[in-house]
Amino acid sequence: MSIFERYLSVWVFLCIVIGVTLGSLMPGVFQTIGAAEIAKVNLPVAVLVWLMIIPMLLRIDFSALRHVGRHWRGIGVTLFINWAVKPFSMAALAWLFVSYLFRPWLPADQIDSYIAGLIILAAAPCTAMVFVWSNLTRGEPHFTLSQVALNDAIMIVAFAPIVAFLLGLSAITVPWDTLVLSVALYIIIPVIIAQLIRRALLATAGHGALTRLQDRLGPVSIAALLATLVLLFGFQGKQILDQPLIIMMLAVPILIQVYFNSGLAYLLNRAAGEAHCVAGPSALIGASNFFELAVAAAISLFGLQSGAALATVVGVLIEVPVMLSVVAIVNRSQAWYERGLVKEPSPESVNHPVV
């Protein structure tokens, strides 16, 4: 992991401090930034989101989809968790904690917005950091790459309907035009741009050039994320200062759903007889979120000052330490996992480092 990735939670905490401070000292600047919109899309945030997402999407090789059948049990488990369990379990946890248990301590006018943010956070599987988590668990690289490519392909068509359905169940008005625009701006167009750049580089300069570009753009992606967070906390500063426990309360359903979904994926892979080098990344892909997309979608749908935007940022805040704890659990339980396998790992399921 790079220093940016390893200490992401520290940088997010610093962004909270910087954003709240600047928001208090220069409210006019933040209001000007917030007003820079076209068709409900905040232009400064849109630029930052592209700088976040496109470098990550450069890692995705859609030709890896030809490997999908190689580990079909692990693929099936992860798809089940990502698309049939995680968004719905998060919605249930959001309703339980935000709408019921924590309601007396949360701003009444933001309850629905917090729930919406948590749902959006869980509706998109992680794209980039999964490669780091897979590497740390000595995951099978072809499985990780093919699973991420398949998830990204599904996300193009499934993200908007799932978000709209779950928001509708929460009686939250769904601005379909903004939701569709968000999918186009933050999924479809970045995927196309990233794939064009990827193919051009591979055709003209080879894989080494692509790797060097990814390494150079990595810090740019993280810097854009942090700049976006400064903006968000600049707008959210008053609410956070008035009720600092909001972040802790929003973290509770996120923590529960991470451990629940990763544990369920891990156990299902064991029951299905998949090798540990597939079960590890499967559990991590099943639990982590594409928080860059979630932040962008929440801002587009509900605004920079919304509880939805704040809820997605809490996901960023706890992503690294929580996922590292899941990595540790997966690694330390390998002997237990392999004792319960129904059959021996297949020859192609040998551990390799993720490239």
C-alpha positions as CSV (number, residue, x, y, z in Angstrom):
1,M,0.0,0.0,0.0
2,S,1.2,3.5,-0.7
3,I,1.5,6.0,2.1
4,F,-1.7,7.7,0.8
5,E,-3.6,4.5,1.0
6,R,-2.1,3.2,4.3
7,Y,-2.9,6.5,6.1
8,L,-6.2,7.4,4.3
9,S,-8.1,7.6,7.6
10,V,-5.5,10.1,8.9
11,W,-5.8,12.2,5.8
12,V,-9.6,12.1,6.1
13,F,-9.5,13.3,9.7
14,L,-7.2,16.1,8.7
15,C,-9.7,17.0,5.9
16,I,-12.4,17.2,8.6
17,V,-10.3,19.7,10.6
18,I,-9.3,21.7,7.6
19,G,-12.7,21.7,6.0
20,V,-14.6,22.7,9.1
21,T,-12.0,25.5,9.8
22,L,-12.1,26.9,6.3
23,G,-15.9,26.6,6.2
24,S,-16.1,28.8,9.4
25,L,-13.5,31.3,8.2
26,M,-14.5,31.6,4.5
27,P,-18.2,30.7,4.2
28,G,-18.6,33.0,1.1
29,V,-16.0,31.0,-0.8
30,F,-17.7,27.7,-0.1
31,Q,-21.1,29.2,-1.1
32,T,-19.6,30.3,-4.4
33,I,-18.3,26.8,-5.0
34,G,-21.6,25.2,-4.1
35,A,-23.4,27.5,-6.6
36,A,-21.2,26.5,-9.5
37,E,-23.8,24.0,-10.9
38,I,-25.1,23.0,-14.3
39,A,-28.1,20.6,-14.5
40,K,-27.7,19.9,-10.7
41,V,-24.1,18.9,-11.2
42,N,-21.5,20.8,-9.2
43,L,-18.7,21.5,-11.7
44,P,-15.7,21.7,-9.2
45,V,-16.8,18.4,-7.6
46,A,-17.4,16.8,-11.1
47,V,-13.8,17.6,-12.1
48,L,-12.4,16.3,-8.8
49,V,-14.5,13.1,-9.1
50,W,-13.1,12.4,-12.6
51,L,-9.6,12.9,-11.2
52,M,-10.5,10.3,-8.5
53,I,-12.2,7.7,-10.6
54,I,-10.5,7.6,-14.0
55,P,-7.0,6.6,-12.6
56,M,-8.7,3.7,-10.7
57,L,-10.6,2.5,-13.7
58,L,-7.4,2.3,-15.7
59,R,-6.7,-0.9,-13.7
60,I,-9.7,-2.6,-15.1
61,D,-9.1,-5.0,-18.0
62,F,-12.5,-6.0,-19.4
63,S,-10.8,-8.7,-21.4
64,A,-10.4,-10.5,-18.0
65,L,-14.1,-11.4,-18.3
66,R,-13.0,-14.4,-20.2
67,H,-11.7,-15.8,-16.9
68,V,-15.0,-15.5,-15.2
69,G,-15.8,-19.2,-15.5
70,R,-12.5,-20.3,-14.0
71,H,-13.7,-19.7,-10.4
72,W,-17.4,-19.7,-11.0
73,R,-18.2,-20.6,-7.4
74,G,-16.3,-17.6,-6.0
75,I,-17.7,-15.4,-8.7
76,G,-21.2,-16.5,-7.9
77,V,-20.8,-15.9,-4.1
78,T,-19.4,-12.4,-4.6
79,L,-22.1,-11.4,-7.1
80,F,-24.7,-12.7,-4.7
81,I,-23.2,-10.6,-1.8
82,N,-22.6,-7.5,-3.9
83,W,-26.0,-7.3,-5.6
84,A,-28.5,-9.4,-3.7
85,V,-27.3,-8.9,-0.1
86,K,-25.2,-5.8,0.6
87,P,-27.4,-2.9,-0.6
88,F,-30.4,-4.5,1.1
89,S,-28.6,-5.3,4.3
90,M,-27.3,-1.8,4.5
91,A,-30.8,-0.4,3.9
92,A,-32.1,-2.5,6.7
93,L,-29.3,-1.4,9.1
94,A,-29.8,2.2,8.1
95,W,-33.5,2.0,8.8
96,L,-32.8,0.3,12.2
97,F,-30.1,2.6,13.5
98,V,-30.7,5.9,11.8
99,S,-34.5,5.9,11.5
100,Y,-35.2,4.2,14.9
101,L,-32.4,3.7,17.4
102,F,-30.4,6.9,16.8
103,R,-33.2,9.1,15.7
104,P,-33.5,11.1,19.0
105,W,-29.8,12.3,18.6
106,L,-29.8,13.1,14.9
107,P,-31.1,16.2,13.1
108,A,-34.8,15.4,12.2
109,D,-34.5,17.1,8.8
110,Q,-31.6,14.9,7.8
111,I,-32.8,11.4,8.7
112,D,-33.9,10.5,5.2
113,S,-30.8,12.0,3.7
114,Y,-28.5,9.9,6.0
115,I,-30.4,6.7,5.1
116,A,-30.0,7.6,1.4
117,G,-26.3,8.2,1.7
118,L,-25.8,4.8,3.4
119,I,-27.8,3.1,0.7
120,I,-25.8,4.8,-2.1
121,L,-22.5,3.8,-0.3
122,A,-23.5,0.1,-0.4
123,A,-24.9,0.0,-3.9
124,A,-21.5,0.1,-5.7
125,P,-18.8,-2.6,-5.2
126,C,-15.3,-1.4,-4.8
127,T,-13.1,-1.0,-7.9
128,A,-9.6,0.0,-7.0
129,M,-8.7,-0.7,-3.4
130,V,-9.8,-4.3,-3.8
131,F,-6.6,-5.0,-5.7
132,V,-4.7,-3.9,-2.5
133,W,-6.8,-6.0,-0.2
134,S,-6.5,-9.0,-2.6
135,N,-2.7,-8.7,-2.7
136,L,-2.5,-8.5,1.1
137,T,-4.5,-11.8,1.4
138,R,-2.3,-13.4,-1.4
139,G,-5.5,-13.6,-3.5
140,E,-5.7,-15.3,-6.9
141,P,-5.1,-12.4,-9.3
142,H,-7.2,-13.7,-12.2
143,F,-10.2,-14.1,-9.9
144,T,-9.8,-10.6,-8.5
145,L,-9.4,-8.9,-11.9
146,S,-12.3,-10.8,-13.6
147,Q,-14.6,-10.2,-10.6
148,V,-13.9,-6.5,-10.6
149,A,-14.4,-6.3,-14.3
150,L,-17.7,-8.1,-14.1
151,N,-18.9,-5.9,-11.2
152,D,-18.0,-2.8,-13.1
153,A,-20.0,-4.1,-16.1
154,I,-23.0,-4.9,-13.9
155,M,-22.7,-1.5,-12.1
156,I,-23.3,0.4,-15.4
157,V,-26.9,-1.1,-15.6
158,A,-27.7,-2.0,-12.0
159,F,-26.5,0.9,-9.8
160,A,-29.3,3.3,-10.7
161,P,-32.3,0.8,-10.4
162,I,-31.1,-0.6,-7.1
163,V,-30.5,2.9,-5.6
164,A,-33.9,4.1,-6.9
165,F,-35.7,1.0,-5.6
166,L,-34.3,1.2,-2.1
167,L,-34.7,5.0,-1.8
168,G,-38.3,4.5,-3.0
169,L,-38.9,1.9,-0.2
170,S,-37.6,4.6,2.2
171,A,-40.2,7.0,0.8
172,I,-37.4,9.2,-0.4
173,T,-38.2,11.1,-3.6
174,V,-35.9,9.8,-6.4
175,P,-34.8,12.5,-8.9
176,W,-34.5,10.0,-11.8
177,D,-33.0,12.6,-14.2
178,T,-30.2,13.4,-11.8
179,L,-29.6,9.7,-10.9
180,V,-29.3,8.8,-14.6
181,L,-27.0,11.8,-15.2
182,S,-24.8,10.7,-12.3
183,V,-24.5,7.2,-13.7
184,A,-23.5,8.6,-17.1
185,L,-21.1,11.2,-15.6
186,Y,-19.5,9.0,-13.0
187,I,-19.6,5.5,-14.3
188,I,-20.2,5.3,-18.1
189,I,-18.0,8.2,-19.3
190,P,-15.1,7.5,-17.0
191,V,-15.1,3.8,-17.9
192,I,-15.0,4.7,-21.6
193,I,-12.2,7.3,-21.1
194,A,-10.1,4.9,-19.0
195,Q,-10.5,2.0,-21.4
196,L,-9.5,4.2,-24.4
197,I,-6.4,5.4,-22.5
198,R,-5.6,1.9,-21.4
199,R,-5.9,0.4,-24.9
200,A,-3.9,3.2,-26.5
201,L,-1.1,2.9,-24.1
202,L,-0.9,-0.9,-24.3
203,A,-1.0,-0.7,-28.1
204,T,1.8,1.9,-28.4
205,A,4.0,1.6,-25.3
206,G,3.2,-1.7,-23.6
207,H,2.2,-2.7,-20.1
208,G,5.1,-1.0,-18.4
209,A,3.9,2.4,-19.6
210,L,0.5,1.7,-18.3
211,T,1.8,0.7,-14.9
212,R,4.0,3.8,-14.7
213,L,1.0,6.0,-15.6
214,Q,-1.1,4.3,-12.9
215,D,1.7,4.9,-10.4
216,R,1.9,8.6,-11.3
217,L,-1.9,9.1,-11.2
218,G,-2.4,7.3,-7.9
219,P,-1.5,10.3,-5.7
220,V,-3.6,12.5,-8.0
221,S,-6.6,10.4,-7.4
222,I,-6.1,10.5,-3.6
223,A,-5.5,14.2,-3.7
224,A,-8.7,14.8,-5.6
225,L,-10.6,12.7,-3.1
226,L,-9.1,14.7,-0.2
227,A,-9.9,18.0,-1.9
228,T,-13.5,16.8,-2.3
229,L,-13.7,15.9,1.3
230,V,-12.4,19.4,2.3
231,L,-15.3,20.9,0.3
232,L,-17.8,18.5,1.9
233,F,-16.6,19.3,5.5
234,G,-16.5,23.0,4.7
235,F,-20.3,22.8,4.0
236,Q,-20.9,20.3,6.9
237,G,-18.9,22.1,9.5
238,K,-21.7,23.7,11.5
239,Q,-23.6,20.4,11.7
240,I,-20.6,18.5,12.8
241,L,-19.6,21.1,15.4
242,D,-23.2,21.1,16.8
243,Q,-23.4,17.3,16.9
244,P,-20.0,15.7,16.7
245,L,-21.4,12.2,17.5
246,I,-23.1,12.1,14.1
247,I,-20.1,10.6,12.5
248,M,-19.8,7.9,15.1
249,M,-23.5,7.0,14.8
250,L,-23.3,6.8,11.0
251,A,-20.3,4.6,11.3
252,V,-22.2,1.9,13.3
253,P,-24.3,0.5,10.4
254,I,-21.3,0.7,8.0
255,L,-19.1,-1.3,10.4
256,I,-21.8,-4.0,10.9
257,Q,-22.5,-4.4,7.2
258,V,-18.7,-4.7,6.4
259,Y,-18.2,-7.5,8.9
260,F,-21.5,-9.2,8.1
261,N,-21.0,-9.2,4.3
262,S,-17.3,-10.2,4.4
263,G,-18.1,-13.0,6.9
264,L,-21.0,-14.3,4.9
265,A,-19.0,-14.3,1.6
266,Y,-16.1,-16.1,3.4
267,L,-18.3,-18.8,4.8
268,L,-20.2,-19.3,1.6
269,N,-17.0,-19.8,-0.3
270,R,-15.9,-22.3,2.3
271,A,-19.1,-24.2,2.0
272,A,-18.8,-24.1,-1.9
273,G,-15.3,-25.6,-1.7
274,E,-13.4,-22.6,-3.1
275,A,-9.7,-22.2,-2.4
276,H,-8.7,-19.7,0.3
277,C,-6.9,-17.6,-2.3
278,V,-10.3,-17.0,-3.9
279,A,-12.4,-16.8,-0.7
280,G,-10.1,-14.0,0.7
281,P,-10.6,-11.5,-2.2
282,S,-14.2,-12.6,-2.5
283,A,-14.9,-11.6,1.1
284,L,-13.2,-8.3,0.6
285,I,-14.9,-7.4,-2.6
286,G,-18.2,-8.4,-1.0
287,A,-17.6,-6.0,1.9
288,S,-15.9,-2.9,0.4
289,N,-17.5,0.0,-1.4
290,F,-16.7,2.2,-4.3
291,F,-16.8,5.3,-2.1
292,E,-15.6,7.7,-4.7
293,L,-18.7,7.0,-6.8
294,A,-20.9,7.1,-3.7
295,V,-19.6,10.5,-2.7
296,A,-20.2,11.8,-6.2
297,A,-23.7,10.4,-6.5
298,A,-24.7,11.6,-3.1
299,I,-23.6,15.2,-3.9
300,S,-25.4,15.1,-7.3
301,L,-28.6,13.8,-5.9
302,F,-28.8,15.6,-2.6
303,G,-26.2,18.4,-2.6
304,L,-22.9,19.2,-0.9
305,Q,-24.6,20.2,2.4
306,S,-26.7,17.1,2.6
307,G,-26.7,14.3,5.2
308,A,-26.3,11.9,2.3
309,A,-23.0,13.3,1.3
310,L,-21.8,13.2,4.9
311,A,-22.9,9.6,5.3
312,T,-20.8,8.5,2.3
313,V,-17.8,10.4,3.6
314,V,-18.0,8.4,6.9
315,G,-17.5,5.3,4.7
316,V,-14.2,6.8,3.4
317,L,-13.1,7.6,7.0
318,I,-13.4,4.0,8.2
319,E,-12.6,2.1,5.0
320,V,-8.9,1.5,5.5
321,P,-8.7,0.4,9.2
322,V,-11.9,-1.7,8.9
323,M,-10.8,-3.5,5.7
324,L,-7.3,-4.1,7.1
325,S,-9.0,-5.8,10.1
326,V,-10.9,-8.0,7.6
327,V,-7.6,-8.8,5.8
328,A,-6.1,-9.8,9.2
329,I,-9.0,-12.1,10.0
330,V,-8.9,-13.8,6.6
331,N,-5.1,-14.4,6.8
332,R,-5.2,-15.7,10.4
333,S,-8.1,-18.0,9.7
334,Q,-6.5,-19.7,6.6
335,A,-5.7,-23.0,8.4
336,W,-9.2,-23.2,9.8
337,Y,-10.7,-22.4,6.4
338,E,-8.7,-25.1,4.6
339,R,-9.6,-27.7,7.2
340,G,-13.3,-27.3,6.2
341,L,-12.9,-27.4,2.5
342,V,-15.1,-29.9,0.7
343,K,-12.4,-30.5,-1.9
344,E,-8.8,-29.6,-2.7
345,P,-8.1,-26.3,-4.4
346,S,-8.0,-26.6,-8.2
347,P,-4.5,-26.4,-9.9
348,E,-5.2,-22.9,-11.3
349,S,-6.1,-21.6,-7.8
350,V,-2.4,-21.3,-6.8
351,N,-1.6,-18.1,-4.9
352,H,0.0,-15.3,-6.9
353,P,0.6,-11.7,-6.1
354,V,-1.8,-9.3,-7.8
355,V,0.0,-7.3,-10.5
